[in-house]
């Protein structure tokens, strides 16, 4: 069907608006989600997790490049399951929670990387320092429900985590492995 010339601009505007329509936001199901990390102290793995965080996710598997992801993590909610460690990490040498209570991640680009896999590029800001980061994500989907999971490594000293005597990587390794599992509702069908 051809639109009359007088209506063609309206048809093009409607088509452009449809293409530019925002991607619907998903809801994270906190009870089925987690953000955890593993570091090594004197060669022994030490696991922890963040108990408080928020995520805003707007993603359509059919249009990953239009998606947006952002996280805010309450650094005071880090838990290692040890009262001694839990009381130490908020201090200035580690997370300096009093001055930097939140960490954040904001996506700048999302691209498909194969069936159910994506690369989310963005900025991680931790302890007042920002670094570029690419996070590999695997999306398992069943209808409008899904699970986004993945892991990535970061260098703690890039963010001045473990300053002073704790900067010695023979005591606490520089590499920290971060892993996440996010239960999502409201996904578009692939």
Secondary structure, 3 states (H helix, E strand, C coil): CCCCHHHHHHHHHHHHHHHHCCCCEEEECHHHCEEEEEEEECCEEEEEEECCEEEEEECCHHHHHHCEEEEEEEHHHEECCCHHHHHHCCCCCCCCCCCCCEEEEEEEEEEECCCCEEEEEEEEEECCEEEEEEEEEEEEEECCEEEEEEEEEEEHHHHCCCCHHHHCCCCECCEEEEEEEEEEECCCCC
